[in-house]
Amino acid sequence: MLKRIVIALVAVALLLVAVVLGVKAEVIRPNMIFTPEGVKGVDTSEYQGAIDFEALSSAGIEFVYAKASEGTTHVDAQFSATCERASGSHAALGAYHFFSFDSPGESQAANFIASAKASWDDPAIRSLKPAVDVEWYGDKKQNPPQAEDVRRELRAFVESVEAACGHKPLIYTGNDVYDLYLKGYFDDCDLWISCRKWPAWAEWPQGDWTIWQYSDVGEVKGAANAEGHVDLDVLAKGLSVDDLLI
């Protein structure tokens, strides 16, 4: 009897180790099991190529956040075309900016506003509040910028965008960047959390998010990169697309 118990415990332990290793390798994604019911969306960039809004709507996708710009000079190659395709679509469109830790926030905002206006100014587009993507890139995780510098430039970006469109941008981020730079300093901005391995309640138990990006290997007809994938998002329980419209 004791031998059977020991064998069973060893088997369970090995299974748990396999699951943890699988999650770290992103082979196993528990969050796909625990994905909450809610309004579904995708976020895209030029890597997804042409976006088919009709196909997305048919697949139950109600909103799209598309990259408009990055840093002070880069403009996403597909954003203008995405705006044209979104015009008249039932699916709502939001513009987001990839934030650079190496450039002034005000200059980045000017670049973003010049690009994003194409979605804000078209009355046939159901325009969402803007968003800013604040995440590690390059060697920044190993050599993180000074917190006060990041906060100063991000605040300048937020205020400039709000002045241009009347809405503070949502901030897309992961929990490590949030803890280092954002927590307690940007509570006036809604959160769009990146949590692609574990369910949101495991990494964000406070539950103070508006959008949850729960996968970067989604498969939805109408938007796909070279590997056939797109990021998948869901609104927090009780929210609708109308709550995020400009």
C-alpha positions in Angstrom: 0.0 0.0 0.0 2.8 2.4 1.0 4.7 1.6 -2.2 1.6 2.5 -4.3 1.2 5.8 -2.4 4.9 6.7 -3.0 4.6 5.8 -6.7 1.5 8.0 -7.0 3.1 10.9 -5.2 6.2 10.7 -7.5 3.9 10.5 -10.5 2.1 13.7 -9.4 5.3 15.5 -8.7 6.7 14.6 -12.1 3.4 15.8 -13.7 3.6 19.1 -11.9 7.3 19.6 -13.0 6.3 18.8 -16.6 3.4 21.3 -16.4 5.7 24.1 -15.0 8.4 23.4 -17.6 5.7 23.3 -20.3 4.3 26.7 -19.2 7.8 28.2 -19.1 8.4 26.9 -22.6 5.0 28.2 -23.6 4.0 24.8 -24.8 1.3 24.6 -22.2 -0.9 27.7 -21.7 -3.3 27.4 -18.7 -4.8 30.7 -19.4 -6.5 29.3 -22.5 -8.4 27.0 -20.2 -9.5 29.8 -17.8 -10.2 32.5 -20.4 -13.3 34.4 -19.1 -16.4 34.9 -21.1 -16.4 38.4 -22.5 -16.1 40.7 -25.5 -13.3 39.4 -27.7 -10.8 41.4 -29.7 -7.4 41.2 -31.4 -4.4 43.5 -31.5 -2.3 43.8 -34.7 0.6 45.4 -36.3 2.1 45.4 -39.8 3.2 41.8 -39.2 -0.4 40.7 -39.6 -0.6 42.3 -43.0 -4.0 43.2 -44.4 -6.8 43.0 -41.9 -10.2 41.6 -43.0 -12.7 43.3 -40.8 -15.7 41.4 -42.3 -14.0 38.0 -41.5 -13.1 39.2 -38.0 -16.7 40.2 -37.3 -17.9 36.9 -38.6 -15.6 35.2 -36.2 -17.0 37.1 -33.2 -14.3 39.7 -32.9 -15.8 43.0 -31.8 -12.7 45.2 -31.5 -9.3 45.6 -33.0 -6.3 47.5 -31.6 -3.8 48.3 -34.4 -0.3 49.6 -34.0 -0.1 53.1 -35.4 3.4 54.2 -34.4 6.6 53.6 -32.4 9.0 56.0 -30.9 9.3 59.5 -32.5 9.5 58.6 -36.2 8.2 55.1 -37.0 4.7 54.7 -38.5 3.2 51.3 -38.9 3.2 50.3 -42.5 -0.4 48.9 -42.4 -2.2 51.4 -40.1 -3.5 53.7 -42.9 -4.8 50.7 -44.8 -6.3 49.2 -41.6 -8.2 52.5 -41.1 -9.6 52.3 -44.6 -10.8 48.7 -44.0 -12.3 49.6 -40.7 -14.4 52.3 -42.1 -18.0 51.2 -42.0 -17.2 48.0 -40.1 -19.2 46.8 -37.1 -15.9 46.0 -35.4 -14.4 48.9 -33.5 -10.8 50.1 -34.1 -8.3 51.5 -31.7 -4.8 52.9 -32.3 -1.9 52.1 -30.1 1.7 53.4 -29.8 4.8 51.4 -28.9 6.5 53.4 -26.3 10.3 54.0 -26.5 12.3 54.4 -23.3 14.9 56.3 -25.4 12.8 59.2 -26.8 10.9 62.2 -25.3 7.3 61.4 -24.5 6.0 64.6 -26.1 7.8 63.9 -29.4 6.4 60.3 -29.3 2.9 61.6 -28.7 3.2 64.0 -31.8 4.2 61.0 -33.9 1.3 58.9 -32.6 -1.3 61.7 -32.9 -0.3 62.4 -36.5 -0.9 58.7 -37.4 -3.9 57.9 -35.1 -6.0 60.9 -36.3 -6.9 58.8 -39.4 -9.0 56.6 -37.1 -10.3 59.4 -34.9 -11.4 61.7 -37.8 -13.4 59.1 -39.8 -17.0 59.2 -38.6 -17.6 55.7 -40.2 -15.0 54.2 -37.8 -16.1 53.1 -34.4 -13.0 54.6 -32.8 -11.7 53.3 -29.5 -9.8 55.2 -26.9 -6.1 55.2 -27.7 -3.5 53.0 -26.0 0.2 53.0 -25.4 2.3 49.8 -25.2 4.9 49.9 -22.4 7.0 46.8 -22.4 10.6 45.6 -22.4 12.5 45.5 -25.7 16.1 45.0 -26.6 18.2 44.8 -23.5 15.9 47.0 -21.4 14.9 44.2 -19.0 18.5 43.5 -18.2 19.3 47.2 -18.0 16.1 48.9 -17.0 15.9 52.7 -17.4 15.5 54.9 -14.3 12.0 54.9 -13.0 11.6 58.6 -12.7 12.8 59.2 -16.2 10.3 56.7 -17.6 7.4 58.1 -15.5 8.2 61.6 -16.6 8.2 60.9 -20.3 5.2 58.5 -20.2 3.3 61.2 -18.3 4.2 63.7 -21.0 2.9 61.2 -23.6 -0.4 60.6 -21.8 -1.1 64.3 -21.3 -0.3 65.2 -24.9 -2.6 62.4 -26.2 -5.4 63.4 -23.9 -5.1 67.0 -25.1 -5.4 65.8 -28.7 -8.4 63.4 -28.4 -10.0 64.1 -25.0 -9.1 60.7 -23.6 -6.2 59.3 -21.6 -4.7 56.3 -23.3 -5.0 52.8 -21.9 -1.6 51.4 -20.9 -0.7 48.0 -22.1 1.9 46.3 -19.9 3.1 43.2 -18.1 3.3 42.8 -14.4 7.0 43.4 -14.1 7.0 46.7 -15.9 3.8 47.7 -14.1 5.5 47.0 -10.7 8.6 48.9 -11.6 7.2 52.0 -13.4 3.4 52.3 -13.3 2.0 51.1 -10.0 0.7 54.0 -8.0 1.7 56.6 -10.6 -0.7 56.0 -13.5 -3.9 54.9 -11.7 -5.8 57.5 -13.9 -5.2 55.3 -16.9 -7.1 52.1 -17.6 -4.9 49.0 -17.8 -4.5 46.6 -20.7 -2.6 43.7 -19.2 -0.4 41.2 -21.0 -0.9 37.8 -19.3 -0.4 35.1 -21.9 0.7 32.1 -19.8 -1.4 32.1 -16.7 -5.0 33.2 -16.2 -5.4 36.9 -15.3 -6.6 36.2 -11.7 -3.3 34.4 -11.0 -1.0 37.3 -12.1 -3.4 40.2 -11.5 -5.4 39.2 -8.4 -6.5 42.8 -7.8 -8.6 42.5 -11.0 -8.2 46.2 -11.9 -7.8 45.6 -15.7 -9.9 46.7 -18.6 -8.5 44.5 -21.3 -6.6 41.2 -21.0 -4.3 40.0 -23.7 -4.5 36.3 -23.1 -2.7 34.8 -26.1 -0.1 35.7 -28.7 -0.7 32.5 -30.7 -4.4 33.0 -31.5 -5.9 31.8 -34.8 -8.7 33.9 -36.2 -9.7 34.2 -39.8 -9.1 37.8 -40.9 -5.8 38.6 -39.1 -2.6 36.5 -39.0 1.1 36.9 -39.1 3.5 34.8 -41.1 3.0 31.9 -38.6 -0.8 32.3 -38.8 -1.1 33.9 -35.4 -2.6 37.0 -33.8 -2.8 38.4 -30.3 -6.2 37.7 -28.6 -7.8 40.0 -26.1 -10.9 40.1 -23.9 -12.7 42.9 -22.1 -13.2 42.7 -18.4 -16.5 41.2 -17.2 -19.4 43.6 -17.6 -17.7 45.9 -20.2 -18.8 46.4 -23.8 -17.1 48.0 -26.7 -19.3 51.0 -26.2 -17.5 51.7 -22.9 -14.3 52.2 -24.8 -15.5 54.3 -27.7 -14.2 57.9 -28.1 
